[in-house]
């Protein structure tokens, strides 16, 4: 198994920490992705790479017809404990456990970069109904803010951040055009939340013990430099990068 695959499947053992630390998504990003199908009744939406269900829960506010697909058994087990009333299947974006032409939209939250993007594009097209939408979302910390830049420097770049920065997100035929937009927002957190977020990232989860110790030590040093204590509420600024393709 290559390093990318190891990182992709590193989250399950820390599913509870991932659930507690990771932010949700801004509702306007979901609404933007669904614009091409918003007039359809009884929308059917698949959340692929659903993790612990952060995005899934928001999609359930849109329609009752949501199905979750997740490759990591540990993450899937946690999702089933927090969202017990939807269908949830183990599966990958390159081989979805869903019938042909069964969905109006397919979402990936923090997950498309883990796929073979060409194979996953073809598989999404198989599962979508004509005119259906493929929506891709990533929450990326806003490093134009100096303390966030230092926080992320300590953590090292993630696969997602490198993919966004290097313009490496691709949606392949039969999708012909891709729309893109961004939403800026902030998630309130605390020092404990920032430490938990650091520990939920794939780099930390797969790092040797000395690297983990360095990350925790330097993160706590940053808190001291900022004058933050355990009671301080901190707004962590994000940019949600959104991609949309219509079949």
N, C-alpha and C positions, 0 to 999 in steps of 0.2 A: 504494500500500500504506500503510495507516494505521500509526501508531507502535506500537500493540500488536502488529500482525502483524510489523513489523520486529524488535521485541524478541523475539517468539516464535521467529523464525528466525535469531536472532543467535548461537546457540550452536555451530553446526556447524563454523565456522572455528576454534573453540577446543575441539574435542571432547576432545582429550587432556588439556587443562588441566581441563576439566569433570570428566572421569573421575577424575583424580588428587585434585581438591579436594573434590568433593561427598561428603557422608556417605551411608552405606547407610540402611536402615530397620530399626526394631526388629521382630524376628520376631513378638512378641505382637500387633503391629498387623495383620500379615497374617493371623494365626490368627483374630483377632477378626472381620475382614472376611469370612473364609471360613466362619464358624460355620454359616450357613444351608445350606451345601452340603457340610459336612465328611464326611457319611456317603456321598457319592457316590463310586463307584469310577472310576478313570481320569479324574480331573478334567481338563477342558480350560479353559485360562486364557489370556486375551489381555492383554498389557501394552501399553497405548496411550499414545503419547507416551513411548516407552521410553527415549529418549535414548541413553546409552552402555550401558544395561543394568544400572544399579544395582539397580533393583527386579526386573528380569527374572531375575537370577541367584538371588535369594532365592525367587522363584516356582518356579524349576527344582528347588529342593530339596523342594518340595511335590509336584510331579508332572512327568512327562516331557512332558505335553501342553501346553506353553507356546508361544505365538506372540507375536512382538513386532511392533508397528506404530509407525512414527515418521515424521513429515512432513519432517524435515530430512535431506537426503541425506548431509551430513557426519557427523552423529551416527549415522545408520544404518550408514554404512560403518565407523565405529569399533566399533559394537556387533557387527557381523559378524566383526571381527577378534578380539574378546574372548570371544564366544559363537558358535562356528562350527557348532554342531550343532542349532540350532533354526531354524524358519522365521521369517524377518524380512522385513517388507514395508514399502514406503513408502506412507503413507496418513495421513488425518486422522480425528479423532474424529467429524466430521460425515458422513463417507463411508468407512466401514471396508471394506477389501478382504477381507472374511470372509463366508462363507455365512450365510444365515438359520439361527437356532436351532442354532448350531454350538459355543457356548461355555457353560461352567457359571459362569464369572466373568470380569468385565472389570475390570482395575485401571488407574488413572491415578495415577502418582507425580509430584507437582509439575507437573501438566499440565492438569487439568480447567479451570482458570481461563483457559487460552489458547483454549478452545473457545467456540463458540456453544452455551451449555449446554442450551438447549431442543432444538436439532437433534441434539446429541450424545446427549441422553437418549433420543430416539426411535430413533437409530441403535443405541445400546446395546441397547435393547429388541428391535430386529430381530434382532440377532446372538445374544442370550442364549436359552438354553433356558428353558422354564417353571420358575419358582422360582429362576432364576439370580440372581447377585449383581453389583451394580455397586459397586466399592470405590474410594474416593478418599483419597489420602494426601498430606499435606504436612509436611515437616520445617521447622519455624520456630524460629529461634534464640530462646532464653529471655531476654527483655530485662528480667526482674525482677532479673537479676544486673547490677550497675552497669557493670562493664567491657564486658559484652555489649551493654548499652544504648548505650554510647558507640561501640562498634565498629559497630553497626547504624546509628547516627545518621550516622556518617561515610559509610557505604555508600549511604544513602538507602533508603527503603522500596521493596520489590519489588512487582510486580503481585500475587504470591501473598500477601505479607504484608498488603497493603491489602485483598485479597478476604476473607481470614480475619478481619481486624480489623473490617471493615465488614459482616460477616455476609452476604457476597455470593455464597456458594456455593449453587447451586440444582440440584436434581435434579427434572426435570419428568415429568408423566405420559407413558407409562402407569405409571411408578413412583408409588406412592401415599404411602408414608411413608419417612422418612430417619432412620436412627439415627446417633448421633454420640458419639465418645469421644476421649480423649487419652491419650498415653503420654509420660511424661517420661524422658529418658535423656541421656547425655553421650557425645560422640565425642572421643576423644583426638586432639590435633593439635599443631602447632608454629607458631611465628611464620611460617615459610615456608608452612605449610598455610593459615593465616589470610589471608596475602597472596594465595595462589592462589585461595582461596574468593572473596575480594573481586573478583578479576579474572575469575571465571567467571560473575558475575551479569550479567543483561541490561542493567542500568543502566550498568555499567562498559563492557561490550562495545559499546554504541551511543553512549557519551559522547564529546564532543570531547576532544582531547589535554589541555587545561588541567584539565578535570574529572578525567580519569584521574590526572594528576599530583597533584592535590589529595588524592584518595582514598588513593593510595599514601603520600604524605607524612604525612598525618594518622594513617593506620594505624600507620606506623612510629613516630610520636610517641607513640601509645598504648602500644606495646610498651615504649618507654623509660620511660614513666610507671609501668608495671606492674613494671618491673625484670626483664623477660624477655630472655633471649638466645637464640641459635639452637639451643641444646641443651634449652631448657625445654619440657617436655611440658605442654600445656594442655588441660584438659577443657572442651570447648565444649558447654554445656547446650542441649538441644533439647526442644521439645514437638512430637510428631508428632500432627497433627490428622487424625482419621479419620472418614470418612462412609461409610455403607453403606445401600444400597437393594436390596430384593428384588423381582423381577418377579412 
